[in-house]
Amino acid sequence: MSDERDATDDAATGGEAGGADAAEWPVALSGVTESVVTTLGPNGLWNAAALGLHAGDPVTARTWGNTRTRRNLHRQGEGYVQFVDDPVDFAEAALTITERDEPVLASANAWARVAVERIESGREGDTDWEEWTLRPVESAIERETVPTIDRGFGAVVEATVAASRLEVADYDESELRDRLAYCASVVDRAGGPREREALERVREHSTW
């Protein structure tokens, strides 16, 4: 991912949101649900990043490396988890440093403000990770849509994962590039204009 890194550690998690009344998730979660999370940075802007939500009670997620998301979660103890179906917004959140004035994206169909708590940390290869619980304290459904299945959107999601790992020594680069080529072929066959634009963003913001 393109999130900046620095050597500064942060204070332990425990923002004011942890004491707020509980709310419900605005959607049913199962398996690993891809989302976009926005977290407030010290510059007063909201940083957007991709975040996989692991269903359970409570829901958990992992941050990888010393990213803006990790540092902001430590500072604030909360963030806004959003469910989007715009592939361009997802690709930009996954692979670029994207900062906004407001926490909720215009493309969010639903969102939840969550209180977070770090419960575990470890290291995989050369990358440190931290695991968090996410508990909704506020949520809303912005719009209801008829669900559709789009192979192009799924291919964009897989492409962002592969592209983010290209410069990580623990992964085989030729295998990742083969996966990216396959994702591109799926988008070409089954994607629409937004999926094709999203794939171009993946190319632009990675070493692919």
C-alpha positions in Angstrom: 0.0 0.0 0.0 1.1 3.6 -0.5 0.4 4.8 3.1 3.4 6.7 4.5 5.6 5.2 7.2 7.6 6.7 10.0 9.3 5.5 13.2 6.9 7.3 15.6 4.9 5.0 17.9 1.6 6.1 19.3 -0.2 6.1 22.6 -2.4 3.2 23.5 -5.9 3.1 22.0 -8.9 4.3 24.0 -10.7 7.3 22.5 -13.9 8.7 23.9 -15.9 6.6 21.4 -15.1 3.6 23.5 -17.6 4.8 26.2 -20.4 5.6 23.8 -23.6 3.7 23.5 -23.5 0.7 21.2 -25.1 0.7 17.7 -25.8 -2.0 15.1 -23.8 -2.7 12.0 -25.9 -1.2 9.1 -25.3 -4.4 7.0 -25.0 -8.1 7.7 -21.3 -9.2 7.7 -20.0 -12.7 6.8 -16.6 -14.0 5.9 -14.2 -11.1 5.1 -16.1 -8.0 3.8 -14.1 -5.3 2.0 -14.7 -1.8 3.2 -13.2 1.7 3.2 -12.3 3.2 6.5 -11.6 6.8 7.2 -9.6 8.0 10.2 -8.9 11.5 11.4 -5.3 12.6 11.1 -3.3 15.2 13.0 -3.8 17.6 10.1 -7.5 17.6 10.6 -8.2 15.6 7.4 -9.8 12.2 7.0 -7.6 9.5 5.5 -9.3 6.8 3.4 -7.9 3.2 3.3 -9.2 -0.2 2.4 -10.0 -2.5 5.3 -11.1 -6.1 5.4 -13.7 -6.8 8.1 -13.6 -10.3 9.6 -17.2 -11.2 10.7 -17.7 -12.3 14.3 -18.6 -11.0 17.7 -16.9 -8.6 17.8 -15.9 -7.8 14.2 -12.1 -7.6 13.8 -9.7 -6.1 11.3 -5.9 -6.0 10.8 -3.7 -3.1 9.9 -0.4 -3.9 8.2 2.7 -1.7 8.7 3.1 1.7 10.2 0.3 3.3 8.1 -1.7 6.4 8.6 -4.7 4.3 9.5 -2.8 2.5 12.2 -1.4 5.7 13.7 -4.8 7.5 13.5 -6.6 4.6 15.2 -4.0 4.8 18.0 -4.5 8.6 18.3 -8.3 8.7 18.0 -9.6 5.3 19.0 -12.2 5.4 16.3 -13.0 5.6 12.6 -15.7 5.4 10.0 -16.2 2.1 8.2 -18.0 2.5 4.9 -19.5 0.2 2.4 -19.0 1.4 -1.1 -19.6 -0.1 -4.5 -17.6 2.4 -6.6 -14.5 0.6 -7.8 -12.5 3.9 -8.4 -13.0 5.0 -4.8 -12.0 1.6 -3.5 -8.9 1.4 -5.7 -7.8 4.9 -4.6 -8.4 4.1 -0.9 -6.4 0.8 -1.3 -3.4 2.2 -3.1 -3.1 5.9 -2.6 -2.9 8.5 0.2 -6.4 9.9 0.0 -7.4 12.6 2.4 -10.8 14.4 2.7 -12.5 17.1 4.6 -15.4 14.9 5.6 -15.4 11.4 7.0 -18.1 9.8 4.9 -17.5 9.3 1.2 -20.2 10.3 -1.3 -20.2 6.8 -2.6 -20.9 5.2 0.8 -24.2 3.2 0.7 -23.9 2.7 4.5 -21.4 3.5 7.2 -20.7 2.9 10.9 -18.6 5.0 13.2 -16.7 2.4 15.2 -14.7 2.4 18.5 -11.6 0.3 18.1 -9.4 -1.6 20.5 -6.1 -3.2 19.7 -6.1 -6.8 20.9 -3.1 -8.4 19.3 0.0 -7.6 17.4 2.7 -9.6 15.5 5.0 -9.8 12.6 4.7 -11.6 9.3 7.9 -11.6 7.3 9.2 -8.0 7.4 5.8 -6.5 8.2 4.3 -5.7 11.6 0.6 -6.1 12.0 -2.0 -5.2 14.6 -5.4 -6.7 15.1 -8.3 -4.6 16.3 -11.9 -5.1 17.5 -14.5 -2.7 15.9 -17.7 -1.9 17.7 -20.3 0.4 16.1 -21.3 3.4 18.1 -23.3 5.1 15.3 -24.4 3.9 11.9 -26.6 4.9 9.0 -27.9 3.6 5.6 -27.5 6.3 3.0 -29.2 4.5 0.1 -30.7 1.1 -0.6 -29.8 -0.5 -3.9 -30.7 -3.7 -5.7 -27.6 -6.0 -5.3 -25.9 -7.1 -8.5 -22.9 -9.3 -9.1 -20.1 -7.7 -11.1 -17.0 -9.8 -11.8 -15.2 -6.7 -12.9 -15.5 -5.1 -9.4 -14.3 -8.3 -7.8 -11.3 -8.3 -10.2 -10.5 -4.7 -9.2 -10.5 -5.7 -5.5 -8.1 -8.6 -6.2 -5.9 -6.4 -8.3 -5.5 -3.9 -5.5 -4.4 -6.7 -3.2 -1.8 -8.1 -5.7 -0.5 -4.6 -6.6 0.0 -3.7 -3.0 2.2 -6.8 -2.5 4.5 -6.2 -5.5 7.3 -4.7 -3.5 7.0 -7.0 -0.5 9.8 -9.4 -0.4 7.7 -12.3 1.0 5.6 -12.5 -2.1 6.6 -14.0 -5.5 6.5 -11.1 -8.0 6.0 -13.2 -11.1 3.0 -14.9 -9.5 1.5 -11.5 -8.5 2.0 -10.1 -12.1 0.3 -13.2 -13.5 -2.6 -12.6 -11.1 -2.8 -8.9 -12.2 -2.8 -9.9 -15.8 -5.7 -12.2 -15.1 -7.6 -9.5 -13.2 -7.1 -7.2 -16.1 -8.5 -9.7 -18.5 -11.6 -10.1 -16.3 -12.1 -6.4 -16.2 -11.7 -6.2 -19.9 -14.4 -8.8 -20.5 -16.8 -8.2 -17.7 -16.2 -4.7 -16.3 -17.8 -1.4 -17.1 -16.3 2.1 -17.5 -15.7 2.6 -13.7 -14.0 -0.8 -13.3 -11.7 0.0 -16.3 -10.9 3.4 -14.8 -10.2 1.8 -11.4 -7.8 -0.7 -13.1 -5.9 2.3 -14.6 -5.6 3.8 -11.1 -4.1 0.5 -9.9 -1.5 0.7 -12.7 -0.9 4.4 -12.0 -0.4 3.9 -8.2 1.7 0.7 -8.2 4.8 -0.8 -9.8 2.6 -3.0 -12.0 
